[in-house]
Amino acid sequence: MSEEKNPAAVELGRRGGKKGGPARAAKMTPEERSESARRAAKARWEKKRQQEEESS
């Protein structure tokens, strides 16, 4: 089932995401940014491990 996405909606979401990340980071303390980055890195590594386990 190949459903095409509405290009206008995709662009609108992309704009919000491009603005939201930096705005959120600007409001965080350095400690909060560090913790957020740590959680993101951990999630990326977990995702990679799961993909490797599935392919084995």
Backbone as a printed PyTorch tensor [residue, N CA C, xyz], in Angstrom:
tensor([[[  0.8470,  -1.1760,   0.0000],
         [  0.0000,   0.0000,   0.0000],
         [  0.8940,   1.2410,   0.0000]],

        [[  0.9390,   1.9350,  -1.1020],
         [  1.7930,   3.1060,  -1.2390],
         [  0.9450,   4.3740,  -1.1750]],

        [[  0.9390,   5.0020,  -0.0100],
         [  0.1830,   6.2460,   0.1450],
         [  1.1340,   7.4240,   0.0240]],

        [[  0.8600,   8.3110,  -0.9050],
         [  1.6860,   9.5060,  -1.0930],
         [  1.3600,  10.5110,   0.0030]],

        [[  2.3810,  11.1810,   0.5060],
         [  2.1690,  12.2170,   1.5110],
         [  1.9020,  13.5440,   0.8220]],

        [[  1.1010,  14.3620,   1.4720],
         [  0.8000,  15.6810,   0.9660],
         [  2.0610,  16.5370,   1.1100]],

        [[  2.6470,  16.9930,  -0.0130],
         [  3.8960,  17.7660,   0.0610],
         [  3.7890,  19.0250,   0.9250]],

        [[  2.6300,  19.6730,   0.9040],
         [  2.4550,  20.8830,   1.7050],
         [  2.5050,  20.5450,   3.1960]],

        [[  1.8810,  19.4350,   3.5790],
         [  1.8720,  19.0210,   4.9820],
         [  3.2770,  18.6010,   5.4190]],

        [[  3.9910,  17.9370,   4.5350],
         [  5.3570,  17.5130,   4.8440],
         [  6.2280,  18.7380,   5.0960]],

        [[  6.1310,  19.7390,   4.2480],
         [  6.9330,  20.9570,   4.4000],
         [  6.5860,  21.6940,   5.6890]],

        [[  5.3010,  21.7490,   6.0120],
         [  4.8700,  22.4230,   7.2350],
         [  5.4530,  21.7220,   8.4600]],

        [[  5.4160,  20.4020,   8.4890],
         [  5.9720,  19.6490,   9.6090],
         [  7.4770,  19.8230,   9.6970]],

        [[  8.1160,  19.8710,   8.5570],
         [  9.5650,  20.0370,   8.5130],
         [  9.9550,  21.3940,   9.0800]],

        [[  9.1930,  22.4300,   8.7330],
         [  9.4840,  23.7740,   9.2540],
         [  9.3580,  23.8130,  10.7660]],

        [[  8.3090,  23.1910,  11.2810],
         [  8.1120,  23.1600,  12.7340],
         [  9.2510,  22.4430,  13.4230]],

        [[  9.7010,  21.3410,  12.8570],
         [ 10.7990,  20.5800,  13.4330],
         [ 12.1070,  21.3410,  13.3970]],

        [[ 12.3230,  22.0700,  12.3220],
         [ 13.5690,  22.8330,  12.2010],
         [ 13.6120,  23.9670,  13.2140]],

        [[ 12.4460,  24.5270,  13.5520],
         [ 12.3960,  25.6090,  14.5270],
         [ 12.3880,  25.0670,  15.9500]],

        [[ 11.6610,  23.9780,  16.1530],
         [ 11.4190,  23.4610,  17.5000],
         [ 12.6580,  22.9820,  18.2250]],

        [[ 13.5320,  22.2690,  17.5360],
         [ 14.7260,  21.7280,  18.1780],
         [ 15.6250,  22.8120,  18.7520]],

        [[ 16.0290,  23.7670,  17.9470],
         [ 16.8780,  24.8430,  18.4730],
         [ 16.1830,  25.6730,  19.5600]],

        [[ 14.8760,  25.8900,  19.4270],
         [ 14.1570,  26.6730,  20.4350],
         [ 14.1310,  25.9170,  21.7590]],

        [[ 13.9170,  24.6140,  21.6770],
         [ 13.8940,  23.7910,  22.8940],
         [ 15.2780,  23.7960,  23.5480]],

        [[ 16.3170,  23.6420,  22.7520],
         [ 17.6790,  23.6160,  23.2850],
         [ 18.0480,  24.9530,  23.9310]],

        [[ 17.5760,  26.0490,  23.3690],
         [ 17.9060,  27.3700,  23.9080],
         [ 17.3080,  27.5760,  25.2950]],

        [[ 16.1860,  26.9070,  25.5760],
         [ 15.5340,  27.0630,  26.8770],
         [ 16.1140,  26.1390,  27.9360]],

        [[ 16.9020,  25.1520,  27.5100],
         [ 17.4400,  24.1840,  28.4650],
         [ 18.7270,  24.6820,  29.1090]],

        [[ 18.9760,  24.1910,  30.3100],
         [ 20.2550,  24.4680,  30.9640],
         [ 21.3020,  23.5560,  30.3230]],

        [[ 22.5820,  23.8530,  30.4850],
         [ 23.6150,  22.9670,  29.9380],
         [ 23.4800,  21.5220,  30.4350]],

        [[ 23.0830,  21.3580,  31.7040],
         [ 22.9140,  20.0080,  32.2550],
         [ 21.7610,  19.2880,  31.5630]],

        [[ 20.6710,  20.0060,  31.3120],
         [ 19.5190,  19.3970,  30.6350],
         [ 19.8800,  19.0140,  29.2020]],

        [[ 20.6380,  19.8760,  28.5220],
         [ 21.0600,  19.5540,  27.1510],
         [ 21.9370,  18.3190,  27.1260]],

        [[ 22.8370,  18.2360,  28.0870],
         [ 23.7290,  17.0780,  28.1800],
         [ 22.9330,  15.7960,  28.4030]],

        [[ 21.9790,  15.8410,  29.3120],
         [ 21.1490,  14.6660,  29.5940],
         [ 20.3200,  14.2760,  28.3710]],

        [[ 19.7790,  15.2550,  27.6850],
         [ 18.9950,  14.9920,  26.4750],
         [ 19.8620,  14.3310,  25.4020]],

        [[ 21.0730,  14.8380,  25.2310],
         [ 21.9990,  14.2700,  24.2460],
         [ 22.3820,  12.8490,  24.6330]],

        [[ 22.5850,  12.6250,  25.9190],
         [ 22.9380,  11.2870,  26.4040],
         [ 21.8090,  10.2900,  26.1110]],

        [[ 20.5690,  10.7000,  26.3840],
         [ 19.4180,   9.8210,  26.1070],
         [ 19.2860,   9.5440,  24.6200]],

        [[ 19.5140,  10.5710,  23.7890],
         [ 19.4040,  10.4020,  22.3400],
         [ 20.4630,   9.4360,  21.8240]],

        [[ 21.6820,   9.5680,  22.3160],
         [ 22.7610,   8.6750,  21.8880],
         [ 22.4510,   7.2410,  22.3080]],

        [[ 21.9630,   7.0650,  23.5230],
         [ 21.6170,   5.7300,  24.0090],
         [ 20.5240,   5.1130,  23.1330]],

        [[ 19.5260,   5.9160,  22.7640],
         [ 18.4380,   5.4170,  21.9080],
         [ 18.9710,   5.0150,  20.5370]],

        [[ 19.9070,   5.7860,  19.9890],
         [ 20.4810,   5.4390,  18.6810],
         [ 21.2370,   4.1220,  18.7510]],

        [[ 22.0230,   3.9360,  19.8140],
         [ 22.7890,   2.6890,  19.9530],
         [ 21.8690,   1.5020,  20.1630]],

        [[ 20.8080,   1.6770,  20.9490],
         [ 19.8460,   0.5850,  21.1520],
         [ 19.1880,   0.2050,  19.8350]],

        [[ 18.8320,   1.1970,  19.0530],
         [ 18.2020,   0.9390,  17.7570],
         [ 19.1580,   0.1640,  16.8560]],

        [[ 20.4260,   0.5580,  16.8610],
         [ 21.4240,  -0.1250,  16.0320],
         [ 21.5910,  -1.5700,  16.4830]],

        [[ 21.6450,  -1.7920,  17.7950],
         [ 21.7790,  -3.1600,  18.3170],
         [ 20.6060,  -4.0290,  17.9010]],

        [[ 19.3990,  -3.4840,  17.9830],
         [ 18.2100,  -4.2440,  17.6040],
         [ 18.2560,  -4.6140,  16.1240]],

        [[ 18.6810,  -3.6860,  15.2910],
         [ 18.7740,  -3.9640,  13.8550],
         [ 19.8080,  -5.0500,  13.5910]],

        [[ 20.9190,  -5.0240,  14.3110],
         [ 21.9590,  -6.0310,  14.1270],
         [ 21.4740,  -7.4010,  14.5720]],

        [[ 20.7030,  -7.4510,  15.6750],
         [ 20.1720,  -8.7200,  16.1620],
         [ 19.1590,  -9.3140,  15.1840]],

        [[ 18.3380,  -8.4520,  14.5750],
         [ 17.3510,  -8.9120,  13.6140],
         [ 18.0040,  -9.4630,  12.3560]],

        [[ 19.1150,  -8.8740,  11.9430],
         [ 19.7670,  -9.3110,  10.7140],
         [ 20.6360, -10.5490,  10.9310]],

        [[ 20.9340, -10.8840,  12.1880],
         [ 21.7840, -12.0620,  12.4720],
         [ 21.0150, -13.3450,  12.4000]]])
